Amino acid sequence: MTMRNQAAPALAVAILASALCAAASAAIKPFPPPSGWDQVQQQAPPGTTMLVWTKDSGPLQQTLTVVDDPNEAYTDAVQRVQKNITANKFKVSANRDQACNGVTGHLFAMAYGPDVGRVAVDRLILPDGTGSEQITYMRPQPEPFADEIKAELNTYCGTTVE
């Protein structure tokens, strides 16, 4: 075996280790569970992680869902929501870039449904390697954004999410 052939496996191992470290550092940190909320077990598509928490809010519930989807690219996720907004003519109060966790994501805020039973939805989509992470907070309208969710989101993002 020549010196060159001996170096090739070592180089391949070093490149693989470097790639694995880069992939691990690109992964988004886990979202902390909101204090006082109940975790709900949900079936997630294969390869996808889904965490769901709920809190009673009168006759309706507030829901926080965090989906880490390695199969849906960030740009595809943003385009899917944009298309849904357009197709359903949702009234959007936020549709903009949002810094979070050292990356630039996209924030949507909207409401849908009849005047009675209207639901407010805030969705933050973040790039996560080749996939995406989506944090969705739903509550009955006109209920204000829950302080504990706002605090967890701001801590998670390391910046103020408005």
N, C-alpha and C positions, 0 to 999 in steps of 0.2 A: 504494500500500500504506500503510495507516495505521500509526501507531506501535504500536498494539495488535497488529496482524497481524505486525509485524516482531519484536515481543517474544515471540510465541508459539513460533516455532521455537527460539529461544535458550532459553526456559524448558523446552521439551520435551527439548532436549539436556542441560540441567543436571539435570533429573529422571532421565533415563536414565543419565547418568554416576553420579549418586548411587546409583541402584538397583544398578548394576553393582559399585560399590565396596562396598556393603553386602553383596551376595551373595558377593563375593570374601572379605570379612572373616569371613563366617559359615562358610566352608569350613574343614573340619578339616585340620590340618597332616598331612603324610605320616608314616606310622609308620616308624621307623628299622629297617633290617634287623638281626636279631639276629646278633651276632658268632659266627662258627663254624658257622652254619647254612647249608644249601644252598637257594637259591631254585629253585622249581619253576614252570614255565610252566603256567598253567591258562587254559582258555577261560572268559571271563566273559560273562554276558548283555549284550546291547547297552546301552551307556550306563553300565554298572557297571564299577568297577575292582576287580580281585581280585589280591592278592599272597599267595603261599604260600611258606613256608619249612619245611624238614624237618631233622630230626637223628636219626640212628640211635640207638636206645635198646634194645639187645639185639635180640630177635627182632621187636620192633615199632618204630615210629617215633613221635617227637614231631612234632607239626605245629602251626604258627602260621599262621592265615589271617586276612587283613584284607580286608574287603569294604566298599567305599564304594558304596552303592546310592541314587542320587537318586530312585528310583521307589518305594521302600518307606519310608513315614513311620516315624519313631522309635516312636510309640505302636503302630503296626501290627506292627513287628518285635518289640517287647516282648510284645504280646498273642499273637503267633504262637508264641513260645518258651513262654510260660505255658501255652498250650493244649496244646502238644506234651508238656510236663512232666506235665500232668494226664492226658492221654490215655494216656501210656506209663507212668505211675506211677513216674517217676524219683525217686530219693532225692536231694533237693536240700540242699546244705550252705550255699548262699548264694542269696538272692533279695531283693536290696535296691538302693536307690539308691546311686550311686557318683559322687563328683565326679571330673571328668577334663577337662583342657584347657579349663577355664573354663565347663564346662556340667555339668549333672547327667544322668548316664546311668544304666543299670541293669546290675547284675552278677548273673550266674547261675553257680553252681558245682554240678556234679552228677557222678555216675558211672553208667555203664550197662554191661550185658553180664554174662556168666557170671562166677563167682568167678575162674576162670582166664581171663585175657584181658580183664579188666575195664578200661574206659577212663574216665579222669577228663577232664571237659570244663569249662573256664572260659570264659564268654562275656561280654564287655562290649559293650553296645549304647549308642551315643551318637547324639544328634540331630545332623544335618548339614544345615543349611538345611531344606528340605522333605523331605529323605530321611534316611538313617541310615548310620552306620558300625558295623560289627560286627567285633570282634576276638575270635577264637576260638582258644584254646590247648587241644590235646588231647595226652594222654600216657597211657602204660600205668600202671595203678594197681598197686601203691602208690608208684610213682615220685614223688618230691617235685617241686614246682613248680620249674622250672629257674631258677637264680639269674640267668642272663643275660636270660631273658624277664621276670622280675620287675623287674630293673633297667631294662630298656627301657620296660616298661609304666609304672613309676613316673616315669621321666624324661619320657615322652610325656605323661602325665597331669598332671605337675607336683604330684603328691600321692602318698601311699602307697595302693596298691590292695591290699587284703587279701582 
